[in-house]
């Protein structure tokens, strides 16, 4: 178990765009609902035009969490269960109709599209992973962030967990809160902030009680609260985060 | 491993050394009005167990074909360390998108979802959970998907999971499967060659796509072939084109050497990313010349198996593993660079491997493999022979 220091965070969901709004939500949480995406007006127009809703959400949270000069110097982990699958489904529908597909759209359907856009927008040339692990995506992103700290202990890691609801075609196949969102965390081996360790035990085979918000926001609620530990059970795996006192 | 050359190390290795490009095949059913030469896997693939039918897609069948080849070693590791101490890190860029095509076709025809289709086939995380569920492993299991560097990155993370003490063994590798999305996508990008890919040649016309899977059992045992170094970079340049300066590739190669605490002269062979596009060839060859000089034998193995995209990093690490495993009397047999031998005069002078060529490393045998992906995601691995 390697504790990480959570230096900063930023989050976006419809109607919740400021730290104050998230603090109020964490104190008295309500189901996260709604639609849409932030404008991401800080991006150059050329780049912004290419951005899907997910890309705008991811970049908005990432930029808010990680200002310059650190923005160009962090390693990054981008996690998303669905990633750009909605855009892939659109292209697939075109392919099935034997239509030509747009090369620019195709190159934006890679799972690391948001990582690539962040690298360009932030002039960041550091190592970057993009990850997906179904219902374990958020805790696995934390683990992957640990692997980056292992490879380069002196460098901070920007972790962004984000998703948009799955397109109607397949939406009935997943059971999850259907809300677009991102949570960005800046973590490192050292520094100012809560020291948090994640551990993994075998689970009972059941899932934790589903809450009407994504697991990443249950984590945010925990970070903003006082409880010593947070448990998240996803099938065969029981993930627990624990605060460490210095 | 499984790829167009065959299934399993024993079948693939002699064909790889022989420079066998005869196993690529033509398909006219993927891109409208185009016949493509492809590295399709034609070995029979295993059926998924019935209780894991939700994962049933070609991509996972390819992964299972590779997994079954190393299953005895994996089972021994599980018995020794316990199922909770094993992890899974997989790479893929396609997941089961080929099977999702069928699901969408079914939906357009009938308005309903095909009963056999499950989202676990399409989502990127599906392949890692499939491997974990197949082996009844309850350690961390996740998929890395950074386009064509996915497979290399899975090995990098596996090594870190061991170093962190989170796992005692990790099943790591990658699978990618031919499908209409990638063939039409690369075709729209004008990146696919009509003839066999011809990397580094003045006559090159682009890439040849392929499919396959390569899986490793990664442990911290000091015996066996070692993953000595990992180098990574992002390009901050373009979503589908590499930085023409090769700066990102150079950072990854230098990073891998530094991580392995080795000098450029220690590298006995470089497996090029070598896609056969003008942009990749130019930036990679110049970067390799700057980092390693002109005396290191190098080859692209993509003319034999095609570009297996998300699986390529693991596949080519697998080829490097085969090279190191066959090391005898200080000699390394190398996979040849299959091309028309008409080197692009714009490229630096390179020592491209000819059939039968061997390397004689001065010390421990060490080789390097490059993987560069869309979105500007680069990963270079350095592998070394078992210490005697």
Boltz contact constraints between the chains, C-beta under 6 A:
constraints:
  - contact:
      token1: [A, 2]
      token2: [B, 164]
      max_distance: 6.0
  - contact:
      token1: [A, 92]
      token2: [B, 101]
      max_distance: 6.0
  - contact:
      token1: [A, 92]
      token2: [B, 104]
      max_distance: 6.0
  - contact:
      token1: [A, 92]
      token2: [B, 181]
      max_distance: 6.0
  - contact:
      token1: [A, 93]
      token2: [B, 104]
      max_distance: 6.0
  - contact:
      token1: [A, 95]
      token2: [B, 180]
      max_distance: 6.0
  - contact:
      token1: [A, 95]
      token2: [B, 184]
      max_distance: 6.0
  - contact:
      token1: [A, 96]
      token2: [B, 104]
      max_distance: 6.0
  - contact:
      token1: [A, 96]
      token2: [B, 105]
      max_distance: 6.0
  - contact:
      token1: [A, 98]
      token2: [B, 32]
      max_distance: 6.0
  - contact:
      token1: [A, 101]
      token2: [B, 184]
      max_distance: 6.0
  - contact:
      token1: [A, 101]
      token2: [B, 188]
      max_distance: 6.0
  - contact:
      token1: [A, 103]
      token2: [B, 188]
      max_distance: 6.0
  - contact:
      token1: [A, 103]
      token2: [B, 189]
      max_distance: 6.0
  - contact:
      token1: [A, 106]
      token2: [B, 185]
      max_distance: 6.0
  - contact:
      token1: [A, 106]
      token2: [B, 188]
      max_distance: 6.0
  - contact:
      token1: [A, 107]
      token2: [B, 239]
      max_distance: 6.0
  - contact:
      token1: [A, 107]
      token2: [B, 240]
      max_distance: 6.0
  - contact:
      token1: [A, 107]
      token2: [B, 374]
      max_distance: 6.0
  - contact:
      token1: [A, 110]
      token2: [B, 147]
      max_distance: 6.0
  - contact:
      token1: [A, 110]
      token2: [B, 374]
      max_distance: 6.0
  - contact:
      token1: [A, 110]
      token2: [B, 375]
      max_distance: 6.0
  - contact:
      token1: [A, 111]
      token2: [B, 124]
      max_distance: 6.0
  - contact:
      token1: [A, 111]
      token2: [B, 145]
      max_distance: 6.0
  - contact:
      token1: [A, 112]
      token2: [B, 146]
      max_distance: 6.0
  - contact:
      token1: [A, 112]
      token2: [B, 147]
      max_distance: 6.0
  - contact:
      token1: [A, 112]
      token2: [B, 375]
      max_distance: 6.0
  - contact:
      token1: [A, 112]
      token2: [B, 377]
      max_distance: 6.0
  - contact:
      token1: [A, 115]
      token2: [B, 375]
      max_distance: 6.0
  - contact:
      token1: [A, 116]
      token2: [B, 239]
      max_distance: 6.0
  - contact:
      token1: [A, 116]
      token2: [B, 375]
      max_distance: 6.0
  - contact:
      token1: [A, 116]
      token2: [B, 376]
      max_distance: 6.0
  - contact:
      token1: [A, 119]
      token2: [B, 234]
      max_distance: 6.0
  - contact:
      token1: [A, 119]
      token2: [B, 236]
      max_distance: 6.0
  - contact:
      token1: [A, 119]
      token2: [B, 376]
      max_distance: 6.0
  - contact:
      token1: [A, 120]
      token2: [B, 236]
      max_distance: 6.0
  - contact:
      token1: [A, 123]
      token2: [B, 236]
      max_distance: 6.0
  - contact:
      token1: [A, 124]
      token2: [B, 236]
      max_distance: 6.0
  - contact:
      token1: [A, 125]
      token2: [B, 233]
      max_distance: 6.0
  - contact:
      token1: [A, 125]
      token2: [B, 234]
      max_distance: 6.0
  - contact:
      token1: [A, 125]
      token2: [B, 236]
      max_distance: 6.0
  - contact:
      token1: [A, 127]
      token2: [B, 232]
      max_distance: 6.0
  - contact:
      token1: [A, 128]
      token2: [B, 234]
      max_distance: 6.0
  - contact:
      token1: [A, 129]
      token2: [B, 144]
      max_distance: 6.0
  - contact:
      token1: [A, 129]
      token2: [B, 153]
      max_distance: 6.0
  - contact:
      token1: [A, 130]
      token2: [B, 145]
      max_distance: 6.0
  - contact:
      token1: [A, 130]
      token2: [B, 146]
      max_distance: 6.0
  - contact:
      token1: [A, 131]
      token2: [B, 142]
      max_distance: 6.0
  - contact:
      token1: [A, 131]
      token2: [B, 144]
      max_distance: 6.0
  - contact:
      token1: [A, 132]
      token2: [B, 124]
      max_distance: 6.0
  - contact:
      token1: [A, 132]
      token2: [B, 125]
      max_distance: 6.0
  - contact:
      token1: [A, 132]
      token2: [B, 143]
      max_distance: 6.0
  - contact:
      token1: [A, 133]
      token2: [B, 125]
      max_distance: 6.0
  - contact:
      token1: [A, 133]
      token2: [B, 142]
      max_distance: 6.0
  - contact:
      token1: [A, 134]
      token2: [B, 125]
      max_distance: 6.0
  - contact:
      token1: [A, 134]
      token2: [B, 129]
      max_distance: 6.0
  - contact:
      token1: [A, 140]
      token2: [B, 142]
      max_distance: 6.0
  - contact:
      token1: [A, 143]
      token2: [B, 140]
      max_distance: 6.0
  - contact:
      token1: [A, 146]
      token2: [B, 164]
      max_distance: 6.0
  - contact:
      token1: [A, 147]
      token2: [B, 157]
      max_distance: 6.0
  - contact:
      token1: [A, 147]
      token2: [B, 160]
      max_distance: 6.0
  - contact:
      token1: [A, 150]
      token2: [B, 160]
      max_distance: 6.0
  - contact:
      token1: [A, 150]
      token2: [B, 163]
      max_distance: 6.0
  - contact:
      token1: [A, 150]
      token2: [B, 164]
      max_distance: 6.0
  - contact:
      token1: [A, 151]
      token2: [B, 160]
      max_distance: 6.0
  - contact:
      token1: [A, 170]
      token2: [B, 119]
      max_distance: 6.0
  - contact:
      token1: [A, 173]
      token2: [B, 119]
      max_distance: 6.0
  - contact:
      token1: [A, 174]
      token2: [B, 119]
      max_distance: 6.0
  - contact:
      token1: [A, 202]
      token2: [B, 84]
      max_distance: 6.0
  - contact:
      token1: [A, 202]
      token2: [B, 138]
      max_distance: 6.0
  - contact:
      token1: [A, 236]
      token2: [B, 138]
      max_distance: 6.0
